[in-house]
Amino acid sequence: MTFEPVPRIGSWYQNTIGDAFEVVAQDDEDDTLELQYYDGTLEELDPEAWGSMNPEAIEPPEDWSGSMDVSREDSQGPEILEETTDWMTELDRLDQSPG
């Protein structure tokens, strides 16, 4: 059995009740499709369930972090870069210490 309309991994869709989700995997052996909703919930569907939800392709959400459980502060960058740089310096110093 095939999925109609054909889902694309990495594409975002919306079901009939307005829930946004991304297709994250397809298992050809089990003939299933794995979806991840914007809130992080995972769901596995068969072709019949996919067709009955009447998926409509949509643009990815502007705030991609919804399903990732990442705050805006965590995704900003400079603070993380500084922490990583300090961490790497500490590791380099450990590598250089005698035996």
DSSP file (Angstrom, degrees, kcal/mol; ACC not computed):
  #  RESIDUE AA STRUCTURE BP1 BP2  ACC     N-H-->O    O-->H-N    N-H-->O    O-->H-N    TCO  KAPPA ALPHA  PHI   PSI    X-CA   Y-CA   Z-CA
    1    1 A M              0   0    0      0, 0.0     2,-0.3     0, 0.0    47,-0.0   0.000 360.0 360.0 360.0 144.2    0.0    0.0    0.0
    2    2 A T        -     0   0    0     45,-0.0     2,-0.5     4,-0.0     4,-0.0  -0.783 360.0-108.6-114.7 158.6    1.3    3.5   -0.7
    3    3 A F        -     0   0    0     -2,-0.3    45,-0.1     4,-0.1    28,-0.0  -0.721  36.2-135.0 -86.8 128.7    0.8    6.8    1.0
    4    4 A E  S    S+     0   0    0     -2,-0.5     2,-0.2    43,-0.3    -2,-0.0  -0.999  92.3  30.3-130.0 129.6   -1.4    9.4   -0.9
    5    5 A P  S    S-     0   0    0      0, 0.0    -1,-0.1     0, 0.0    49,-0.0   0.674 110.9-112.2 -64.7 158.1   -0.6   12.2   -1.1
    6    6 A V        -     0   0    0     -2,-0.2     2,-0.2     1,-0.1    -2,-0.1  -0.445  31.1-139.6 -67.1 119.4    3.0   11.2   -1.1
    7    7 A P        -     0   0    0      0, 0.0     2,-0.5     0, 0.0    -4,-0.1  -0.491   8.7-146.8 -78.5 149.9    4.7   12.4    2.1
    8    8 A R    >   -     0   0    0     -2,-0.2     3,-2.1     4,-0.0    15,-0.4  -0.976  20.1-117.9-119.0 127.5    8.2   13.9    2.0
    9    9 A I  T 3  S+     0   0    0     -2,-0.5    15,-0.2     1,-0.3     3,-0.1  -0.414 102.8  23.7 -62.4 132.3   10.6   13.4    4.9
   10   10 A G  T 3  S+     0   0    0     13,-3.4    -1,-0.3     1,-0.4     2,-0.2   0.285  98.0 118.4  92.4  -8.9   11.5   16.8    6.4
   11   11 A S    <   -     0   0    0     -3,-2.1    12,-2.2    12,-0.2    -1,-0.4  -0.611  58.9-130.6 -91.0 152.3    8.3   18.5    5.0
   12   12 A W  E     +AB  22  58A   0     46,-0.6    46,-2.2    -2,-0.2     2,-0.3  -0.788  26.9 176.8-103.3 145.3    5.7   20.1    7.2
   13   13 A Y  E     -AB  21  57A   0      8,-3.0     8,-2.4    -2,-0.3     2,-0.4  -0.872  21.1-138.3-138.6 169.0    2.0   19.4    7.0
   14   14 A Q  E     -AB  20  56A   0     42,-1.8    42,-2.0    -2,-0.3     6,-0.2  -1.000  17.2-141.9-132.5 134.6   -1.2   20.4    8.7
   15   15 A N    >   -     0   0    0      4,-1.9     3,-1.9    -2,-0.4    39,-0.1  -0.278  39.5 -87.6 -87.6-179.0   -4.1   18.0    9.5
   16   16 A T  T 3  S+     0   0    0     37,-1.0    38,-0.1     1,-0.3    -1,-0.1   0.717 127.1  51.5 -65.4 -21.7   -7.8   18.8    9.3
   17   17 A I  T 3  S-     0   0    0     36,-0.1    -1,-0.3     2,-0.1    36,-0.0   0.391 122.0-102.6 -97.1   5.1   -7.9   20.1   12.8
   18   18 A G    <   +     0   0    0     -3,-1.9     2,-0.4     1,-0.3    -2,-0.1   0.505  68.0 148.8  95.6   4.9   -5.0   22.5   12.3
   19   19 A D        -     0   0    0      1,-0.0    -4,-1.9    18,-0.0     2,-0.3  -0.598  38.6-141.1 -75.8 129.4   -2.1   20.6   14.0
   20   20 A A  E     +A   14   0A   0     -2,-0.4    18,-2.0    -6,-0.2     2,-0.3  -0.715  29.8 164.6 -90.0 139.5    1.3   21.2   12.4
   21   21 A F  E     -AC  13  37A   0     -8,-2.4    -8,-3.0    -2,-0.3     2,-0.4  -0.983  29.3-134.1-151.0 160.0    3.7   18.3   12.0
   22   22 A E  E     -AC  12  36A   0     14,-2.7    14,-2.6    -2,-0.3     2,-0.7  -0.926  23.2-124.2-115.3 140.5    6.8   17.2   10.2
   23   23 A V  E     + C   0  35A   0    -12,-2.2   -13,-3.4   -15,-0.4    12,-0.2  -0.767  35.6 171.2 -80.8 118.9    7.3   13.8    8.5
   24   24 A V  E     +     0   0A   0     10,-2.5     2,-0.3    -2,-0.7    11,-0.2   0.650  55.4   1.0-107.9 -19.1   10.5   12.5   10.2
   25   25 A A  E     - C   0  34A   0      9,-1.4     9,-3.1   -17,-0.0     2,-0.4  -0.987  48.1-154.1-164.6 156.8   10.8    8.9    8.9
   26   26 A Q  E     - C   0  33A   0     -2,-0.3     2,-0.7     7,-0.2     7,-0.2  -0.989   9.5-156.5-137.6 129.2    9.2    6.3    6.7
   27   27 A D  E  >> - C   0  32A   0      5,-2.5     5,-1.9    -2,-0.4     4,-1.2  -0.896   6.3-173.4-108.0 106.3    9.6    2.6    7.3
   28   28 A D  T  45S+     0   0    0     -2,-0.7    -1,-0.2     3,-0.2     5,-0.0   0.809  83.4  56.6 -69.9 -29.7    9.1    0.7    4.1
   29   29 A E  T  45S+     0   0    0      1,-0.2    -1,-0.2     2,-0.1    -2,-0.0   0.932 119.2  30.2 -67.2 -45.1    9.3   -2.7    5.7
   30   30 A D  T  45S-     0   0    0      2,-0.1    -1,-0.2    16,-0.0    -2,-0.2   0.541 104.4-129.2 -88.2  -8.1    6.4   -1.9    8.2
   31   31 A D  T  <5 +     0   0    0     -4,-1.2     2,-0.3     1,-0.2    -3,-0.2   0.942  62.9 133.9  54.9  51.1    4.7    0.4    5.7
   32   32 A T  E   < -C   27   0A   0     -5,-1.9    -5,-2.5    14,-0.2     2,-0.4  -0.869  47.3-146.8-128.1 163.0    4.5    3.1    8.4
   33   33 A L  E     -CD  26  45A   0     12,-2.4    12,-3.1    -2,-0.3     2,-0.5  -0.982  11.6-144.4-128.4 137.1    5.2    6.8    8.6
   34   34 A E  E     -CD  25  44A   0     -9,-3.1   -10,-2.5    -2,-0.4    -9,-1.4  -0.919  17.6-171.7-109.8 128.9    6.5    8.7   11.6
   35   35 A L  E     -CD  23  43A   0      8,-3.3     8,-2.3    -2,-0.5     2,-0.5  -0.849  12.7-156.1-114.3 149.3    5.4   12.2   12.3
   36   36 A Q  E     -CD  22  42A   0    -14,-2.6   -14,-2.7    -2,-0.3     6,-0.2  -0.977  17.0-144.8-125.9 119.4    6.6   14.7   14.9
   37   37 A Y  E >   -C   21   0A   0      4,-3.1     3,-2.4    -2,-0.5   -16,-0.3  -0.325  30.9-101.8 -76.1 163.3    4.1   17.3   15.9
   38   38 A Y  T 3  S+     0   0    0    -18,-2.0    30,-0.1     1,-0.3   -17,-0.1   0.807 122.9  56.2 -55.6 -33.2    5.2   20.9   16.7
   39   39 A D  T 3  S-     0   0    0    -19,-0.2    -1,-0.3    28,-0.1   -18,-0.1   0.454 124.5-101.6 -82.2   1.3    4.9   20.1   20.5
   40   40 A G  S <  S+     0   0    0     -3,-2.4    -2,-0.1     1,-0.3     2,-0.1   0.284  73.3 144.5 100.6 -10.3    7.3   17.2   20.1
   41   41 A T        -     0   0    0     -5,-0.1    -4,-3.1     1,-0.1     2,-0.3  -0.403  38.5-145.6 -64.9 133.8    4.7   14.4   20.2
   42   42 A L  E     -D   36   0A   0     -6,-0.2     2,-0.3    -2,-0.1    -6,-0.2  -0.792  17.8-178.2-101.1 145.8    5.6   11.5   17.9
   43   43 A E  E     -D   35   0A   0     -8,-2.3    -8,-3.3    -2,-0.3     2,-0.5  -0.998  16.4-149.8-144.1 139.6    3.0    9.4   16.0
   44   44 A E  E     -D   34   0A   0     -2,-0.3     2,-0.3   -10,-0.2   -10,-0.2  -0.937  22.5-173.9-110.7 130.9    3.3    6.4   13.7
   45   45 A L  E     -D   33   0A   0    -12,-3.1   -12,-2.4    -2,-0.5    -2,-0.0  -0.891  20.1-140.2-125.1 152.2    0.8    6.0   10.9
   46   46 A D     >  -     0   0    0     -2,-0.3     4,-2.3   -14,-0.2     3,-0.2  -0.599  44.1 -95.8 -96.3 169.9   -0.2    3.5    8.3
   47   47 A P  H  > S+     0   0    0      0, 0.0     4,-2.3     0, 0.0   -43,-0.3   0.851 123.8  54.3 -56.7 -36.7   -1.2    4.6    4.8
   48   48 A E  H  > S+     0   0    0      2,-0.2     4,-2.0     1,-0.2     5,-0.1   0.924 109.8  45.8 -64.9 -44.6   -4.9    4.5    5.6
   49   49 A A  H  > S+     0   0    0     -3,-0.2     4,-1.1     2,-0.2    -1,-0.2   0.892 111.3  53.6 -65.6 -39.7   -4.5    6.8    8.7
   50   50 A W  H >< S+     0   0    0     -4,-2.3     3,-0.6     1,-0.2     4,-0.3   0.936 111.0  46.0 -58.9 -47.6   -2.3    9.2    6.7
   51   51 A G  H >< S+     0   0    0     -4,-2.3     3,-1.2     1,-0.2    -1,-0.2   0.861 108.8  55.2 -64.6 -36.6   -5.0    9.4    3.9
   52   52 A S  H 3< S+     0   0    0     -4,-2.0    -1,-0.2     1,-0.2    -2,-0.2   0.707  99.7  60.1 -73.5 -18.6   -7.8    9.9    6.4
   53   53 A M  T << S-     0   0    0     -4,-1.1   -37,-1.0    -3,-0.6    -1,-0.2   0.524  97.2-140.9 -85.9  -2.8   -6.1   12.9    8.1
   54   54 A N    <   -     0   0    0     -3,-1.2    -3,-0.1    -4,-0.3    -2,-0.1   0.919  22.0-150.2  46.2  61.1   -6.1   14.8    4.7
   55   55 A P        -     0   0    0      0, 0.0     2,-0.5     0, 0.0   -40,-0.2  -0.325  10.6-159.2 -66.7 141.2   -2.7   16.3    5.2
   56   56 A E  E     -B   14   0A   0    -42,-2.0   -42,-1.8    -2,-0.0     2,-0.1  -0.986  22.2-117.8-121.5 127.0   -2.0   19.7    3.6
   57   57 A A  E     +B   13   0A   0     -2,-0.5     2,-0.3   -44,-0.2   -44,-0.3  -0.387  40.3 175.5 -64.7 136.7    1.6   20.8    2.9
   58   58 A I  E     -B   12   0A   0    -46,-2.2   -46,-0.6    -2,-0.1    -1,-0.0  -0.875  35.9 -91.2-134.6 167.9    2.6   24.0    4.8
   59   59 A E        -     0   0    0     -2,-0.3     3,-0.1     1,-0.1   -48,-0.0  -0.513  55.2 -94.2 -73.9 148.6    5.7   26.1    5.3
   60   60 A P        -     0   0    0      0, 0.0    -1,-0.1     0, 0.0     4,-0.1  -0.317  51.9 -92.9 -60.0 148.9    7.9   25.1    8.3
   61   61 A P        -     0   0    0      0, 0.0     3,-0.2     0, 0.0     5,-0.0  -0.300  26.1-127.3 -61.5 148.5    7.1   27.2   11.4
   62   62 A E  S    S+     0   0    0      1,-0.2     2,-1.2    -3,-0.1     3,-0.1   0.901 106.6  55.8 -63.0 -40.2    9.2   30.3   11.9
   63   63 A D    >   +     0   0    0      1,-0.2     3,-1.3     2,-0.0    -1,-0.2  -0.730  68.5 176.2 -95.7  87.7   10.0   29.1   15.4
   64   64 A W  G >   +     0   0    0     -2,-1.2     3,-0.6     1,-0.3     4,-0.2   0.632  65.2  78.8 -67.0 -14.1   11.5   25.7   14.7
   65   65 A S  G >>> +     0   0    0      1,-0.2     5,-1.0     2,-0.1     4,-0.9   0.516  62.7  97.1 -77.9  -3.5   12.4   25.1   18.3
   66   66 A G  G X45S+     0   0    0     -3,-1.3     3,-0.5     1,-0.3    -1,-0.2   0.900  93.5  33.1 -52.4 -48.3    8.8   24.2   19.4
   67   67 A S  G <45S+     0   0    0     -3,-0.6    -1,-0.3     1,-0.2    -2,-0.1   0.536 112.3  65.2 -86.3  -5.8    9.4   20.4   19.2
   68   68 A M  G <45S-     0   0    0     -3,-0.9    -1,-0.2    -4,-0.2    -2,-0.2   0.561  96.0-131.6 -94.4  -8.9   13.0   20.7   20.2
   69   69 A D  T <<5 +     0   0    0     -4,-0.9     2,-0.4    -3,-0.5    -3,-0.1   0.924  58.6 141.2  56.7  46.8   12.4   21.9   23.8
   70   70 A V      < -     0   0    0     -5,-1.0    -1,-0.2     5,-0.0    -2,-0.1  -0.981  45.3-138.3-121.6 127.7   15.0   24.7   23.3
   71   71 A S     >  -     0   0    0     -2,-0.4     4,-1.1     1,-0.1     3,-0.3  -0.419  25.7-111.9 -79.7 161.5   14.5   28.2   24.7
   72   72 A R  T  4 S+     0   0    0      1,-0.2     3,-0.5     2,-0.2     4,-0.4   0.880 118.6  56.5 -58.7 -38.4   15.4   31.3   22.7
   73   73 A E  T >4 S+     0   0    0      1,-0.2     3,-0.8     2,-0.2     4,-0.4   0.877 105.0  51.9 -62.2 -37.2   18.2   32.0   25.1
   74   74 A D  T 34 S+     0   0    0     -3,-0.3    -1,-0.2     1,-0.2    -2,-0.2   0.761 111.0  47.3 -70.7 -24.8   19.7   28.6   24.5
   75   75 A S  T 3< S+     0   0    0     -4,-1.1    -1,-0.2    -3,-0.5    -2,-0.2   0.377  85.4  92.4-100.0   5.0   19.7   29.0   20.7
   76   76 A Q  S <  S-     0   0    0     -3,-0.8    -1,-0.1    -4,-0.4    -2,-0.1   0.932  74.2-148.9 -69.9 -47.1   21.2   32.5   20.6
   77   77 A G     >  +     0   0    0     -4,-0.4     4,-2.9    -3,-0.2     3,-0.2  -0.480  68.7  80.0 121.9 -66.8   24.8   31.5   20.2
   78   78 A P  H  > S+     0   0    0      0, 0.0     4,-2.5     0, 0.0     5,-0.2   0.870  98.9  47.0 -55.9 -43.1   27.5   33.8   21.8
   79   79 A E  H  > S+     0   0    0      1,-0.2     4,-2.4     2,-0.2     5,-0.2   0.916 114.8  47.3 -63.2 -41.6   27.1   32.6   25.3
   80   80 A I  H  > S+     0   0    0     -3,-0.2     4,-2.7     2,-0.2    -1,-0.2   0.908 110.9  52.1 -64.9 -41.5   27.2   29.0   24.2
   81   81 A L  H  X S+     0   0    0     -4,-2.9     4,-2.7     2,-0.2    -2,-0.2   0.914 109.6  49.1 -61.2 -43.4   30.2   29.7   22.0
   82   82 A E  H  X S+     0   0    0     -4,-2.5     4,-2.7    -5,-0.2     5,-0.2   0.929 112.2  48.0 -62.6 -45.4   32.1   31.3   25.0
   83   83 A E  H  X S+     0   0    0     -4,-2.4     4,-2.4     1,-0.2    -2,-0.2   0.920 113.3  48.0 -60.6 -43.6   31.2   28.3   27.2
   84   84 A T  H  X S+     0   0    0     -4,-2.7     4,-2.6     2,-0.2    -2,-0.2   0.903 110.8  51.0 -64.6 -41.6   32.4   25.9   24.5
   85   85 A T  H  X S+     0   0    0     -4,-2.7     4,-2.3     2,-0.2    -2,-0.2   0.937 112.0  46.6 -61.9 -46.3   35.6   27.8   23.9
   86   86 A D  H  X S+     0   0    0     -4,-2.7     4,-2.2     1,-0.2    -2,-0.2   0.905 112.2  51.3 -61.5 -41.0   36.4   27.7   27.7
   87   87 A W  H  X S+     0   0    0     -4,-2.4     4,-2.0     1,-0.2    -1,-0.2   0.906 109.9  48.8 -62.9 -43.1   35.5   24.1   27.8
   88   88 A M  H  X S+     0   0    0     -4,-2.6     4,-2.5     2,-0.2    -1,-0.2   0.885 108.8  53.8 -65.7 -38.3   37.9   23.3   24.9
   89   89 A T  H  X S+     0   0    0     -4,-2.3     4,-2.3     1,-0.2    -2,-0.2   0.919 107.8  50.7 -61.6 -43.1   40.6   25.3   26.5
   90   90 A E  H  X S+     0   0    0     -4,-2.2     4,-2.0     1,-0.2    -1,-0.2   0.900 110.4  49.0 -61.7 -41.4   40.3   23.3   29.7
   91   91 A L  H  X S+     0   0    0     -4,-2.0     4,-2.2     2,-0.2    -1,-0.2   0.902 109.6  51.9 -65.6 -40.6   40.5   20.0   27.7
   92   92 A D  H  X S+     0   0    0     -4,-2.5     4,-1.4     1,-0.2    -2,-0.2   0.905 108.9  50.9 -61.2 -41.0   43.6   21.3   25.9
   93   93 A R  H  X S+     0   0    0     -4,-2.3     4,-0.8     1,-0.2    -1,-0.2   0.893 109.0  50.8 -65.5 -38.8   45.2   22.1   29.2
   94   94 A L  H >< S+     0   0    0     -4,-2.0     3,-0.7     1,-0.2    -1,-0.2   0.902 108.0  53.2 -63.5 -40.9   44.4   18.6   30.5
   95   95 A D  H 3< S+     0   0    0     -4,-2.2    -1,-0.2     1,-0.2    -2,-0.2   0.807 109.8  48.7 -63.6 -29.7   46.0   17.0   27.4
   96   96 A Q  H 3< S+     0   0    0     -4,-1.4    -1,-0.2    -3,-0.2    -2,-0.2   0.584  87.3 105.2 -88.6 -11.8   49.2   19.0   27.9
   97   97 A S  S << S-     0   0    0     -4,-0.8     2,-0.0    -3,-0.7    -3,-0.0  -0.408  82.6 -95.4 -71.9 147.0   49.6   18.1   31.6
   98   98 A P              0   0    0      0, 0.0    -1,-0.1     0, 0.0    -2,-0.1  -0.352 360.0 360.0 -67.2 144.4   52.3   15.5   32.5
   99   99 A G              0   0    0     -3,-0.1    -2,-0.0    -2,-0.0    -3,-0.0   0.156 360.0 360.0   3.0 360.0   51.3   11.9   32.9
